[in-house]
């Protein structure tokens, strides 16, 4: 699998490259013309949200989403990760990236040691909408979890099979799967300097400290932060929203 790490080509643009740049710039001009007239509502991170084609976007996200919708051409080697928010996205990115690129990198010099998971596996719609960089995107993407915290060995092997990088019997006997699990553990990742002091720049207006992406990851830890009444209300809302789906878990849904 090629181009899993974002690259910045230095070659002189070809005619077709310049045409693609012009097309991307035209998309950005379209955004600048229409965004003022789109429906707006109160936002959370940003002052307001913008509705585009029936979906609510944060203003900084919409240009990248429009570029992706109009110009992104998926390749056979592309891998898309789709997760629910706050369901272990950062961990899944690290695991999948380590599994998919294990033939390219040794764990002692792996990109994850100096690069945050969100830079190794960028959000497709949060890529900086720079037309000249649009073509150089990686092949491993996130567009939006698993039960891998209970038995990571089984699920990491499944990840390998799913992305076409199944572990060989030799690798399993040599402990490669276990090494990747230890390497990508929450404790290991959160102790890396890049994740203690680094900053994730999602776009020109939205940045977050990497340390904020690494919490305990413990099921049931909500009782140390919420009152029983708050937990009861959350459970009641979950039961109402998931009515008829029988979302059974060994412990509460609250994962922190």
Secondary structure, DSSP 8 states (H G I E B T S, - for coil): ----S-----S---HHHHHHHHHHHHHHHHHHHHGGGS-EEE-SSSSEEEEETTEEEEHHHHHHHHHHHHH----TT-EEE---TTSSHHHHHHHHHHHHTTTT--GGG-GGGTS-HHHHS-BGGGS---GGGGGG--SEEE----STTT-HHHHHHHHHHHTT----HHHHHTTHHHHHHHHTSHHHHHTSHHHHH-EEE-SSS-EEEGGGG-----BTGGGGTS-HHHHHHHHHHHHHHTTTT----SS-S-B-
